[in-house]
């Protein structure tokens, strides 16, 4: 089932679109916090985004640019500002299509179906993991925070992936070493400690303090 994120501040339009999409078998969610659209995008990890231009705090162009830094999910702009300048701007910022308001729901559905076919006929969706505003893209093993990419080694990526997948749970050192062993590089207790320490310093330099918590004698945790 494809997930669609609706970024629309008109609650009536958002609810109507959500209800219609669900009747077609899609899973849909409406953004609630328009100051943190990227965090909601990462948490929901949709296969397609419906994006209005006029939004509180930051406009749709801003959020389109931010989403494009971490994902190639199709973005369909919905806006009453449908003059040529806005259509061109939407495409230049990374949008895939544009539907002027008011629109017919059947036309919207047809556009969405076509975009999903083009985007996912030969490739799966992108899995995103989010914690404290940091977004780990498991498709290309990149970590992004506040629009900046943080370079990770293979072991650092594996450690983050396991901890973010198990967010809120303590992950044992044995479990982490088992996952790192899958990379075909031998990892002992000391090597794991060194990797975690280096990763912590790297995250702190990027502004991510207290990102990984140590549970002494047990393992590590992302709270």
DOFIDREN-714184 format. One line per 8 residues: number of its first residue (from 1); for each residue z, y, x of C-alpha. Coordinates in Angstrom, 3 decimals. Example, Ala and Ser with C-alpha at 12.3 -4.5 7.8 and 13.67 -1.06 7.14 Angstrom:
DOFIDREN-714184
1) 7.800,-4.500,12.300 | 7.140,-1.060,13.670
END
This chain:
DOFIDREN-714184
1) 0.000,0.000,0.000 | -1.040,3.366,1.451 | 1.621,6.095,1.710 | 0.622,9.660,0.873 | 2.751,12.706,1.686 | 2.378,15.687,-0.663 | 3.144,19.039,0.976 | 3.028,21.329,-2.074
9) 5.716,23.880,-3.014 | 4.678,24.112,-6.672 | 7.004,21.459,-8.101 | 4.903,20.951,-11.245 | 1.676,20.318,-9.299 | 3.461,18.116,-6.755 | 5.073,15.965,-9.461 | 1.806,15.628,-11.388
17) -0.136,14.573,-8.286 | 2.612,12.116,-7.259 | 2.666,10.506,-10.715 | -1.137,10.223,-10.781 | -1.334,8.668,-7.299 | 1.358,6.122,-8.144 | -0.598,5.134,-11.245 | -3.460,4.262,-8.874
25) -1.228,2.023,-6.785 | -0.454,4.450,-3.963 | 3.016,5.155,-2.653 | 3.631,8.915,-2.701 | 6.398,11.307,-1.675 | 6.818,15.082,-1.987 | 8.198,17.174,0.870 | 11.581,18.676,-0.018
33) 12.468,20.683,3.093 | 9.630,23.098,3.876 | 11.322,24.230,7.079 | 11.133,20.691,8.490 | 7.847,19.266,7.256 | 7.146,17.485,10.556 | 10.458,15.615,10.421 | 9.716,14.445,6.867
41) 6.212,13.439,7.954 | 7.608,11.373,10.837 | 10.286,9.761,8.676 | 7.782,8.773,5.962 | 4.907,7.919,8.342 | 2.145,8.414,5.744 | -1.464,7.282,6.039 | -2.709,10.541,4.452
49) -1.376,14.066,3.844 | -2.145,16.445,0.970 | -1.424,19.905,2.316 | -1.263,23.289,0.586 | -1.990,26.421,2.656 | 0.529,28.820,1.096 | 3.987,27.380,1.768 | 7.490,28.770,2.356
57) 8.516,29.527,5.976 | 5.301,28.297,7.684 | 1.822,27.948,6.196 | -0.259,24.792,5.956 | -2.279,25.673,9.048 | 0.905,25.617,11.136 | 1.948,22.203,9.825 | -1.556,20.805,10.217
65) -1.473,21.773,13.892 | 1.979,20.231,14.348 | 0.976,16.974,12.647 | -2.157,16.762,14.775 | -0.007,16.762,17.925 | 1.483,13.399,16.928 | -0.894,11.759,14.434 | -4.523,11.277,13.438
73) -3.667,10.608,9.776 | -6.264,12.255,7.473 | -5.233,15.681,6.127 | -6.695,16.934,2.854 | -6.098,20.610,2.151 | -5.437,21.732,-1.436 | -5.539,25.475,-2.010 | -6.533,28.251,-4.392
81) -7.564,30.230,-1.286 | -10.923,28.477,-1.174 | -13.079,31.178,0.426 | -15.275,30.220,3.372 | -12.855,31.631,5.947 | -9.974,29.447,4.761 | -12.148,26.338,4.509 | -13.414,26.863,8.070
89) -9.891,27.571,9.323 | -8.572,24.380,7.684 | -11.239,22.297,9.409 | -10.710,24.000,12.788 | -6.957,23.318,12.639 | -7.601,19.589,12.236 | -8.034,19.143,8.487 | -10.456,16.481,7.260
97) -11.415,17.878,3.848 | -10.675,20.706,1.415 | -10.310,20.752,-2.380 | -10.020,24.110,-4.174 | -7.384,24.619,-6.896 | -7.490,24.007,-9.768 | -8.850,20.499,-9.188 | -9.584,17.438,-11.283
105) -7.235,14.542,-10.492 | -10.083,12.028,-10.673 | -11.992,14.013,-8.014 | -8.850,14.139,-5.866 | -8.419,10.362,-6.184 | -12.045,9.724,-5.220 | -11.693,11.972,-2.140 | -8.486,10.207,-1.086
113) -10.006,6.749,-1.482 | -13.048,7.747,0.583 | -10.914,9.272,3.341 | -8.670,6.210,3.542 | -11.688,3.893,3.740 | -13.163,5.913,6.594 | -9.875,6.184,8.477 | -8.516,2.660,8.109
121) -11.439,0.281,7.586 | -11.390,-0.665,11.263 | -7.902,0.369,12.341 | -4.370,0.181,11.076 | -2.007,3.058,10.410 | 0.162,4.818,12.934 | 3.837,3.925,13.203 | 6.143,6.849,13.940
129) 9.856,6.699,14.712 | 11.949,9.876,14.392 | 15.445,10.843,15.576 | 16.950,14.344,15.895 | 13.474,15.888,15.710 | 12.029,13.693,18.461 | 9.044,11.586,17.389 | 7.998,8.350,19.083
137) 4.416,7.299,18.364 | 4.221,3.527,18.828 | 0.424,3.565,18.718 | 0.098,5.422,22.040 | 3.685,5.182,23.381 | 4.249,8.951,23.452 | 7.410,10.936,22.706 | 7.098,14.445,21.255
145) 9.862,17.017,20.788 | 9.349,20.591,19.547 | 5.621,20.297,20.128 | 5.971,19.125,23.741 | 5.160,15.631,25.006 | 7.770,13.896,27.158 | 6.295,11.493,29.700 | 7.866,8.028,29.566
153) 7.718,5.035,31.873 | 6.987,1.660,30.276 | 10.658,0.642,30.402 | 11.835,4.003,29.028 | 9.428,3.661,26.123 | 10.661,0.124,25.356 | 14.306,1.246,25.433 | 13.617,4.144,23.074
161) 11.531,1.990,20.747 | 14.279,-0.616,20.349 | 17.042,1.966,19.839 | 15.011,4.041,17.349 | 14.000,0.933,15.401 | 17.692,0.027,15.153 | 18.928,3.596,14.520 | 22.553,3.580,13.400
169) 23.200,0.133,14.891 | 24.593,-0.802,18.291 | 21.991,-2.651,20.382 | 23.426,-5.031,22.957 | 22.444,-4.835,26.608 | 21.224,-8.442,26.365 | 18.877,-7.488,23.528 | 17.459,-4.564,25.521
177) 16.950,-6.705,28.619 | 15.172,-9.344,26.521 | 12.771,-6.706,25.173 | 12.175,-5.266,28.635 | 11.539,-8.779,29.964 | 8.580,-8.951,27.554 | 6.826,-6.354,29.741 | 6.555,-9.002,32.516
185) 8.867,-7.033,34.816 | 12.212,-8.592,35.680 | 15.157,-6.456,34.525 | 18.771,-7.156,35.507 | 21.993,-5.405,34.405 | 21.813,-2.769,37.126 | 18.131,-2.026,36.489 | 18.857,-1.433,32.791
193) 21.717,0.946,33.643 | 19.468,2.922,36.003 | 16.650,3.092,33.434 | 18.964,4.355,30.705 | 20.498,6.962,33.039 | 17.047,8.264,34.055 | 15.918,8.328,30.443 | 19.035,10.295,29.425
201) 18.396,12.912,32.127 | 14.760,13.215,31.074 | 15.748,13.695,27.413 | 18.453,16.240,28.331 | 15.935,18.296,30.339 | 13.797,18.426,27.188 | 16.778,19.630,25.131 | 17.762,16.263,23.623
209) 21.453,16.009,24.492 | 23.681,13.156,23.279 | 20.545,11.302,22.160 | 21.786,7.880,23.307 | 25.454,6.880,22.904 | 27.052,4.211,25.106 | 29.293,1.639,23.474 | 31.291,0.510,26.495
217) 31.039,-3.194,27.167 | 28.644,-3.696,24.219 | 25.435,-1.703,24.440 | 23.790,1.500,23.233 | 23.445,3.358,19.945 | 21.464,6.154,18.307 | 23.814,7.625,15.735
END
